[in-house]
Amino acid sequence: MRPQGDWPRGTVIRLPHRSRALENNPWDDPVERELAVYLPPGYSESGTPYIALWDLAAFTNSGPGHLNWRNQGENLPQRLDRLIGEGSMAPVVVAIPDCYTSLGGNQYVNSVSVGAYSDYLNDELVPLLGEQVNAVAERRGRGVFGKSSGGYGALYQAMTRPDNWGAAASHAGDMGFELLFRGEFPTACSVLAPFKGDHLSFIRAFWGKNRPSGRDFTALMVLAMAASYDADPDRPDRIRLPFDLHTCELDAARWQAWLAWDPLALLEEHADALAGLSGLYIDVGMYDQY
């Protein structure tokens, strides 16, 4: 078993709430959720307010998943305890939201096909934390970070809601959609084609499996991205794909709708927001497709 250091331990509290932003979301995903919050060792309600960091989970993961015991490595609270105990970082408050959906994850945007998760994060959870926890109230004391889809969400929030965020870190965040997503379309097409455009049937079948395959996860991911980046409110599932299910031929108009959400495209309009951050960190694994 991984040795546990003798440094002081922080605590995790949970703030139950009911979201108005998520009411009537198309998947009937829960509107009653909990915001988990890590409080550092020695946390004080009356002392100097703490910097608040926000952790956005990757696709197929969730905030609650970051709190789980791990047989290898550290969960998020354990890592924070170690880094603070070693003196590698200052004591901070870390908010760990639950933004999981029936599509397997979140891009942290507002979509009629998924839900208003950017509004949920910015307009409901940020104020909730401010009411319940001794954290810096101004944007200068608030940062957002995440990996993969969470890294995309961190960049997206920093670019589109600069009123709320003073710093951002994107670890292998989704960007460069031409290289990131197009290579996944043939696999998704072959998995989805037997369902003849009935994406709801595929999603029900996916959640009915004890062990979905990697190909199943790829298909679900493509549906989730389509729901986030090119919603179709006129379809029962509100999802339209950027390729033909019979030939996998790319639909140029639909694909352009996706590309408009690529951080490389968003940068043209939102560069000033990133330039106004007090800190911006972007990294990627050497062999990642990101």
Secondary structure, DSSP 8 states (H G I E B T S, - for coil): -----SS---EEEEEEEE-STTTT-TT---SEEEEEEEE-TT--SSSS-B-EEEEE--TT--TGGGGS--SSS--HHHHHHHHHHHTSS---EEEE-----TTSS--SSEETTTEEHHHIIIIIIHHHHHHHS-B--SGGGEEEEEETHHHHHHHHHHHH-TTT-SEEEEES-S--HHHHTGGGHHHHHHHHGGGTT-HHHHHHHHHH-SS--HHHHHHHHHHHHHHHHSB-TTSSS-B--SB-TTT--B-HHHHHHHHTTSHHHHHHHHHHHHHT-SEEEEE--TT---
